[in-house]
Protein backbone atom coordinates (compact mmCIF):
# COMPACT_ATOMS: atom_id res chain seq x y z
CA UNK A 1 0.00 0.00 0.00
CA UNK A 2 2.86 2.41 0.63
CA UNK A 3 3.91 2.11 -3.02
CA UNK A 4 0.49 2.29 -4.63
CA UNK A 5 1.52 5.38 -6.60
CA UNK A 6 3.57 3.18 -8.97
CA UNK A 7 0.30 1.88 -10.44
CA UNK A 8 -0.17 5.24 -12.16
CA UNK A 9 3.00 4.69 -14.17
CA UNK A 10 1.60 1.63 -15.94
CA UNK A 11 -0.25 2.44 -19.24
CA UNK A 12 -3.06 0.08 -18.30
CA UNK A 13 -5.59 1.69 -20.69
CA UNK A 14 -3.29 1.05 -23.65
CA UNK A 15 -1.83 -2.32 -22.55
CA UNK A 16 -4.22 -4.66 -20.71
CA UNK A 17 -2.69 -5.14 -17.27
CA UNK A 18 -3.47 -7.44 -14.37
CA UNK A 19 -2.20 -7.03 -10.79
CA UNK A 20 -1.39 -10.06 -8.63
CA UNK A 21 -2.93 -9.76 -5.18
CA UNK A 22 -1.21 -11.43 -2.24
CA UNK A 23 -3.82 -12.93 0.06
CA UNK A 24 -1.37 -14.74 2.35
CA UNK A 25 2.25 -13.65 2.14
CA UNK A 26 4.62 -16.62 2.28
CA UNK A 27 7.41 -14.21 3.25
CA UNK A 28 5.54 -13.52 6.47
CA UNK A 29 4.76 -17.23 6.71
CA UNK A 30 2.31 -19.29 8.71
CA UNK A 31 0.93 -16.68 11.10
CA UNK A 32 -2.74 -15.56 10.80
CA UNK A 33 -3.17 -12.95 8.06
CA UNK A 34 -6.00 -10.96 6.50
CA UNK A 35 -5.56 -8.13 3.97
CA UNK A 36 -9.10 -7.20 2.92
CA UNK A 37 -8.93 -3.44 3.51
CA UNK A 38 -5.57 -3.12 1.75
CA UNK A 39 -6.90 -5.02 -1.25
CA UNK A 40 -10.05 -2.87 -1.17
CA UNK A 41 -7.90 0.25 -1.67
CA UNK A 42 -5.92 -1.40 -4.48
CA UNK A 43 -9.13 -2.55 -6.20
CA UNK A 44 -10.42 1.03 -6.24
CA UNK A 45 -7.11 2.18 -7.76
CA UNK A 46 -7.24 -0.51 -10.45
CA UNK A 47 -10.75 0.48 -11.43
CA UNK A 48 -9.92 4.19 -11.54
CA UNK A 49 -6.72 3.62 -13.58
CA UNK A 50 -8.33 1.28 -16.12
CA UNK A 51 -6.56 -1.97 -15.19
CA UNK A 52 -8.04 -5.14 -16.67
CA UNK A 53 -8.33 -6.94 -13.34
CA UNK A 54 -6.44 -8.99 -10.77
CA UNK A 55 -5.41 -12.53 -9.86
CA UNK A 56 -4.47 -13.88 -6.46
CA UNK A 57 -1.59 -15.75 -4.78
CA UNK A 58 -1.57 -17.31 -1.35
CA UNK A 59 0.26 -19.69 0.98
CA UNK A 60 -2.59 -20.69 3.29
CA UNK A 61 -6.26 -20.43 2.37
CA UNK A 62 -8.23 -20.93 5.57
CA UNK A 63 -7.85 -17.37 6.88
CA UNK A 64 -9.25 -15.75 3.77
CA UNK A 65 -12.95 -16.55 3.53
CA UNK A 66 -13.88 -12.96 4.54
CA UNK A 67 -11.45 -11.46 2.01
CA UNK A 68 -12.55 -13.73 -0.83
CA UNK A 69 -16.18 -12.91 -0.07
CA UNK A 70 -15.29 -9.25 -0.56
CA UNK A 71 -13.26 -9.81 -3.75
CA UNK A 72 -15.99 -11.95 -5.34
CA UNK A 73 -18.36 -9.00 -5.02
CA UNK A 74 -15.88 -6.17 -5.68
CA UNK A 75 -14.88 -7.71 -9.01
CA UNK A 76 -18.39 -6.99 -10.31
CA UNK A 77 -19.29 -3.75 -8.61
CA UNK A 78 -17.52 -0.74 -7.17
CA UNK A 79 -19.82 0.08 -4.26
CA UNK A 80 -19.14 -2.80 -1.87
CA UNK A 81 -16.99 -2.31 1.23
CA UNK A 82 -15.17 -4.80 3.48
CA UNK A 83 -17.36 -3.85 6.45
CA UNK A 84 -20.56 -4.55 4.54
CA UNK A 85 -19.31 -7.93 3.32
CA UNK A 86 -18.02 -8.85 6.79
CA UNK A 87 -21.35 -8.04 8.41
CA UNK A 88 -23.29 -9.94 5.78
CA UNK A 89 -21.12 -13.07 6.06
CA UNK A 90 -20.98 -13.11 9.88
CA UNK A 91 -24.72 -12.49 10.17
CA UNK A 92 -25.59 -15.38 7.88
CA UNK A 93 -23.08 -17.80 9.41
CA UNK A 94 -23.02 -16.83 13.09
CA UNK A 95 -26.08 -14.64 13.71
CA UNK A 96 -26.48 -10.96 14.59
CA UNK A 97 -25.29 -11.33 18.18
CA UNK A 98 -21.80 -12.40 17.14
CA UNK A 99 -21.22 -9.59 14.62
CA UNK A 100 -19.54 -6.93 16.85
CA UNK A 101 -17.05 -9.34 18.38
CA UNK A 102 -16.20 -11.00 15.08
CA UNK A 103 -15.69 -7.61 13.44
CA UNK A 104 -13.18 -6.95 16.22
CA UNK A 105 -11.43 -10.25 15.48
CA UNK A 106 -11.02 -9.48 11.78
CA UNK A 107 -9.93 -5.91 12.50
CA UNK A 108 -7.17 -7.05 14.86
CA UNK A 109 -5.91 -9.67 12.40
CA UNK A 110 -5.80 -7.06 9.64
CA UNK A 111 -3.84 -4.66 11.87
CA UNK A 112 -1.38 -7.43 12.69
CA UNK A 113 -1.01 -8.27 8.98
CA UNK A 114 -0.14 -4.68 8.09
CA UNK A 115 2.57 -4.61 10.76
CA UNK A 116 3.97 -7.97 9.67
CA UNK A 117 4.26 -6.84 6.05
CA UNK A 118 6.74 -4.16 7.14
CA UNK A 119 8.37 -5.70 10.20
CA UNK A 120 7.93 -9.47 9.82
CA UNK A 121 9.24 -10.50 6.41
CA UNK A 122 10.90 -13.87 6.81
CA UNK A 123 9.62 -14.17 10.37
CA UNK A 124 7.94 -17.56 9.88
CA UNK A 125 8.96 -18.34 6.31
CA UNK A 126 8.78 -22.17 5.95
CA UNK A 127 12.44 -23.15 5.64
CA UNK A 128 14.60 -25.51 7.77
CA UNK A 129 15.81 -22.62 9.99
CA UNK A 130 12.39 -21.00 10.41
CA UNK A 131 12.63 -21.18 14.23
CA UNK A 132 16.35 -21.49 14.97
CA UNK A 133 17.01 -18.38 12.86
CA UNK A 134 15.71 -16.56 15.95
CA UNK A 135 18.40 -18.10 18.21
CA UNK A 136 20.00 -14.71 18.81
CA UNK A 137 20.49 -12.85 22.11
CA UNK A 138 17.86 -10.18 21.65
CA UNK A 139 14.33 -9.40 22.74
CA UNK A 140 11.15 -9.27 20.68
CA UNK A 141 10.82 -5.95 18.83
CA UNK A 142 8.12 -3.45 19.75
CA UNK A 143 6.42 -4.07 16.39
CA UNK A 144 6.23 -7.83 16.93
CA UNK A 145 4.97 -7.27 20.46
CA UNK A 146 2.16 -5.19 18.95
CA UNK A 147 1.29 -8.13 16.67
CA UNK A 148 1.17 -10.38 19.72
CA UNK A 149 -1.14 -7.92 21.45
CA UNK A 150 -3.41 -7.74 18.40
CA UNK A 151 -3.69 -11.53 18.29
CA UNK A 152 -4.48 -11.66 22.01
CA UNK A 153 -7.16 -8.98 21.66
CA UNK A 154 -8.65 -10.80 18.68
CA UNK A 155 -8.66 -14.09 20.57
CA UNK A 156 -10.57 -12.57 23.48
CA UNK A 157 -13.18 -11.21 21.05
CA UNK A 158 -13.46 -14.58 19.26
CA UNK A 159 -14.09 -16.37 22.54
CA UNK A 160 -16.84 -13.88 23.36
CA UNK A 161 -18.36 -14.39 19.93
CA UNK A 162 -18.36 -18.16 20.38
CA UNK A 163 -20.70 -17.75 23.36
CA UNK A 164 -23.14 -15.74 21.22
CA UNK A 165 -23.11 -17.57 17.89
CA UNK A 166 -25.80 -19.79 16.50
CA UNK A 167 -24.82 -23.48 16.12
CA UNK A 168 -23.95 -23.15 12.43
CA UNK A 169 -21.29 -20.56 13.25
CA UNK A 170 -19.35 -22.48 15.89
CA UNK A 171 -16.84 -24.01 13.46
CA UNK A 172 -16.36 -20.61 11.73
CA UNK A 173 -15.41 -18.93 15.01
CA UNK A 174 -13.52 -21.94 16.38
CA UNK A 175 -11.22 -21.78 13.39
CA UNK A 176 -10.17 -18.26 14.31
CA UNK A 177 -9.73 -19.25 17.94
CA UNK A 178 -7.39 -22.08 16.96
CA UNK A 179 -5.46 -19.94 14.50
CA UNK A 180 -5.01 -17.10 16.98
CA UNK A 181 -3.98 -19.46 19.77
CA UNK A 182 -1.37 -20.83 17.38
CA UNK A 183 -0.16 -17.37 16.35
CA UNK A 184 0.21 -16.26 19.96
CA UNK A 185 2.08 -19.42 20.93
CA UNK A 186 4.42 -19.11 17.94
CA UNK A 187 5.37 -15.52 18.73
CA UNK A 188 5.88 -16.42 22.39
CA UNK A 189 8.07 -19.33 21.28
CA UNK A 190 10.22 -16.93 19.24
CA UNK A 191 10.54 -14.79 22.36
CA UNK A 192 11.57 -17.85 24.42
CA UNK A 193 14.13 -18.92 21.79
CA UNK A 194 15.74 -15.48 21.92
CA UNK A 195 15.77 -15.68 25.72
CA UNK A 196 17.50 -19.07 25.44
CA UNK A 197 20.14 -17.58 23.16
CA UNK A 198 20.64 -14.73 25.64
CA UNK A 199 21.13 -17.21 28.48
CA UNK A 200 23.58 -19.26 26.41
CA UNK A 201 25.60 -16.13 25.60
CA UNK A 202 25.69 -15.34 29.34
CA UNK A 203 27.18 -18.80 30.09
CA UNK A 204 23.95 -19.94 31.74
CA UNK A 205 23.32 -23.42 30.27
CA UNK A 206 20.51 -24.20 32.73
CA UNK A 207 18.70 -21.02 31.71
CA UNK A 208 19.21 -21.79 28.03
CA UNK A 209 17.74 -25.27 28.45
CA UNK A 210 14.82 -23.92 30.46
CA UNK A 211 13.90 -21.26 27.87
CA UNK A 212 14.40 -23.61 24.91
CA UNK A 213 12.15 -26.17 26.59
CA UNK A 214 9.56 -23.45 27.17
CA UNK A 215 9.70 -22.61 23.46
CA UNK A 216 9.21 -26.28 22.63
CA UNK A 217 6.18 -26.51 24.91
CA UNK A 218 4.67 -23.36 23.39
CA UNK A 219 5.10 -24.67 19.84
CA UNK A 220 3.49 -27.99 20.69
CA UNK A 221 0.59 -26.22 22.39
CA UNK A 222 0.13 -23.91 19.40
CA UNK A 223 0.29 -26.72 16.85
CA UNK A 224 -2.21 -28.73 18.88
CA UNK A 225 -4.63 -25.79 18.79
CA UNK A 226 -4.08 -25.37 15.04
CA UNK A 227 -4.50 -29.10 14.37
CA UNK A 228 -7.85 -29.01 16.14
CA UNK A 229 -9.34 -26.60 13.57
CA UNK A 230 -7.74 -27.57 10.23
CA UNK A 231 -9.91 -26.72 7.23
CA UNK A 232 -7.96 -28.00 4.27
CA UNK A 233 -4.70 -29.48 3.08
CA UNK A 234 -2.89 -26.16 3.25
CA UNK A 235 -3.43 -26.21 7.02
CA UNK A 236 -2.25 -29.82 7.24
CA UNK A 237 0.78 -29.03 5.12
CA UNK A 238 1.73 -26.07 7.32
CA UNK A 239 1.56 -28.24 10.44
CA UNK A 240 3.67 -30.96 8.81
CA UNK A 241 6.28 -28.38 7.76
CA UNK A 242 6.50 -26.97 11.29
CA UNK A 243 6.87 -30.43 12.78
CA UNK A 244 9.92 -30.92 10.56
CA UNK A 245 11.39 -27.40 10.63
CA UNK A 246 10.44 -26.22 14.14
CA UNK A 247 9.74 -29.09 16.54
CA UNK A 248 12.59 -31.40 15.56
CA UNK A 249 15.32 -28.73 15.35
CA UNK A 250 14.30 -27.43 18.78
CA UNK A 251 14.45 -30.94 20.22
CA UNK A 252 17.94 -31.38 18.76
CA UNK A 253 19.12 -28.03 20.13
CA UNK A 254 17.84 -28.85 23.62
CA UNK A 255 19.54 -32.26 23.56
CA UNK A 256 22.78 -30.61 22.43
CA UNK A 257 22.61 -28.13 25.30
CA UNK A 258 22.06 -30.95 27.78
CA UNK A 259 25.01 -32.96 26.46
CA UNK A 260 27.23 -29.90 26.44
CA UNK A 261 26.27 -29.12 30.03
CA UNK A 262 26.88 -32.70 31.15
CA UNK A 263 30.35 -32.71 29.58
CA UNK A 264 31.27 -29.41 31.21
CA UNK A 265 29.96 -30.22 34.69
CA UNK A 266 32.30 -31.96 37.22
CA UNK A 267 31.13 -35.24 38.74
CA UNK A 268 31.70 -33.85 42.27
CA UNK A 269 31.81 -30.27 43.36
CA UNK A 270 33.89 -29.39 46.41
CA UNK A 271 32.48 -26.66 48.65
CA UNK A 272 34.66 -24.65 51.07
CA UNK A 273 37.64 -26.73 50.02
CA UNK A 274 40.94 -26.36 51.94
CA UNK A 275 44.28 -27.98 51.19
CA UNK A 276 46.32 -29.06 54.24
CA UNK A 277 49.30 -31.40 54.69
CA UNK A 278 48.49 -33.93 57.40
CA UNK A 279 51.38 -36.36 56.97
CA UNK A 280 54.60 -36.73 55.02
CA UNK A 281 56.77 -39.83 55.04
CA UNK A 282 60.37 -39.45 56.12
CA UNK A 283 61.55 -41.81 53.41
CA UNK A 284 62.55 -40.79 49.94
CA UNK A 285 61.02 -41.90 47.68
CA UNK A 286 57.79 -41.95 49.66
CA UNK A 287 55.25 -44.78 49.35
CA UNK A 288 52.09 -43.56 51.07
CA UNK A 289 49.82 -45.45 48.74
CA UNK A 290 46.40 -46.08 50.26
CA UNK A 291 44.00 -43.36 51.41
CA UNK A 292 40.55 -44.10 52.82
CA UNK A 293 37.75 -41.58 53.44
CA UNK A 294 34.71 -42.97 55.20
CA UNK A 295 31.79 -41.83 57.38
CA UNK A 296 31.60 -42.45 61.09
CA UNK A 297 28.99 -41.78 63.72
CA UNK A 298 27.08 -38.52 64.26
CA UNK A 299 28.09 -37.11 60.88
CA UNK A 300 31.82 -37.48 61.42
CA UNK A 301 34.14 -38.45 58.58
CA UNK A 302 37.46 -40.27 58.86
CA UNK A 303 40.57 -40.14 56.74
CA UNK A 304 43.18 -42.91 56.96
CA UNK A 305 46.50 -43.32 55.22
CA UNK A 306 48.52 -46.53 54.98
CA UNK A 307 52.22 -46.32 54.26
CA UNK A 308 54.23 -49.22 52.85
CA UNK A 309 57.91 -48.96 53.74
CA UNK A 310 61.09 -50.98 53.67
CA UNK A 311 63.03 -51.55 56.94
CA UNK A 312 66.13 -49.52 57.51
CA UNK A 313 68.20 -52.74 57.77
CA UNK A 314 67.00 -55.65 55.64
CA UNK A 315 65.95 -58.74 57.57
CA UNK A 316 67.82 -62.05 57.17
CA UNK A 317 66.09 -64.27 54.66
CA UNK A 318 64.36 -67.53 55.70
CA UNK A 319 65.93 -70.91 55.01
CA UNK A 320 64.10 -73.50 52.86
CA UNK A 321 63.26 -75.46 56.02
CA UNK A 322 61.75 -72.41 57.67
CA UNK A 323 59.71 -71.68 54.57
CA UNK A 324 58.46 -75.29 54.57
CA UNK A 325 57.61 -75.28 58.28
CA UNK A 326 55.72 -72.03 58.03
CA UNK A 327 54.08 -72.83 54.70
CA UNK A 328 50.85 -74.66 53.77
CA UNK A 329 52.59 -78.05 53.58
CA UNK A 330 53.33 -77.96 57.32
CA UNK A 331 49.78 -79.06 58.06
CA UNK A 332 49.86 -82.15 55.83
CA UNK A 333 50.73 -85.65 57.03
CA UNK A 334 51.65 -88.84 55.22
CA UNK A 335 49.08 -91.65 55.09
CA UNK A 336 49.92 -95.29 54.35
CA UNK A 337 47.53 -97.26 52.16
CA UNK A 338 47.25 -101.03 52.98
CA UNK A 339 48.36 -103.58 50.37
CA UNK A 340 45.62 -104.69 48.03
CA UNK A 341 45.37 -101.84 45.60
CA UNK A 342 44.93 -98.20 45.48
CA UNK A 343 47.32 -95.33 45.33
CA UNK A 344 49.38 -93.74 48.01
CA UNK A 345 48.60 -90.14 48.82
CA UNK A 346 48.48 -87.55 51.50
CA UNK A 347 45.62 -86.17 53.39
C-alpha positions, 0 to 999 in steps of 0.5 A: 500500500505504501507504493500504490503510486507506482500503479499510475506509471503503468499504461493500463488503458493502452496495454491490458494489465493485471495485478497479482494480489497477495492474500497470504504472504509466504514471506511472512509465513504461517501466522494468521493474516487478512488483507481485505482493507488493503486489497479494497484500496488497491481494487479502487485504484485498479478500477480508476486507472483502467486496469483489466483486473487482478489474480491472487496468490496465497500460501494458506487459504483458511484465513481468507474466507472474509477477504474472498467474499469481498473480492468476489463482489468487488470484481463486479461492482464498485460500491461494496466495502469490506465492512458490509461484506463482513457483516453480511457473512458473519450475520448469515453464518453466526447470527447478529449477536456475534457480529460486533465481536467477530468484526473486532477479530477481523480488525485485529488480524488485519492490523497485525497483517499490516505490521507484519508486512513491514516488520515481519518478512521472513519471520515464519517463512517455511524453511529448515531454519524457520525457528532457529534463525531466531536463536539470537540474544535479543528481545522481541521488537516493539512491532512484533509485540504489537502483533502479539497484542493484536492476536491476544485482543482478537482471541478474546473477542473470538471467545466472546463471539463463540458464546453468542453464535448460533450453532452453524457458526461455531466451526467458523469462530472456532477456526479463528480461535485455533489460529489465533492461539497458534499465532500467539504461541508461535510468537511467544516461542520466538521470544523464548528462543531469543531468551534461550540464546541470551542465556547461552551467551551469558554462560547460563546453560541451565537457563538456556535449556529452560527457555528452549524447553519453554519454546518447545512446549509453546510450539506444541501447544500452538500446533495442537490448537491449530490441528484441532481446527484444520480446514484443508490441506494447506493447514495440514501441510503447514503443520507438517512443515513446522513439525519438521522445521520447528519441533525437531530442530528445537528438540535437537538443540535442547539435547545438544545443550544438555550434552554440552552441560553434562560434559562441562559439569564436574562429577563432584563439586567441592564446597569450602575446600581447603588444602592441608598437609596432614602427613609426610613420610620421612623416606625418599622416595615416599610410598604412602599409597592407600587413602581411605575416606569414610563416614563415622557416627554422628556425621563425622568423617574419617581419613586414613593413610597406609604407608608401605615402607622398607626396613632400615636394615634388611631382615635375614632371609628364611631358610628352605626349612623355615619356609616349609615349616611355616608354609601350607605343607606344614599341616599335611601328614603322610598316610599309608595305604594297605596292600591290596590296591589303590594309590598312596597319597596324603591327606 
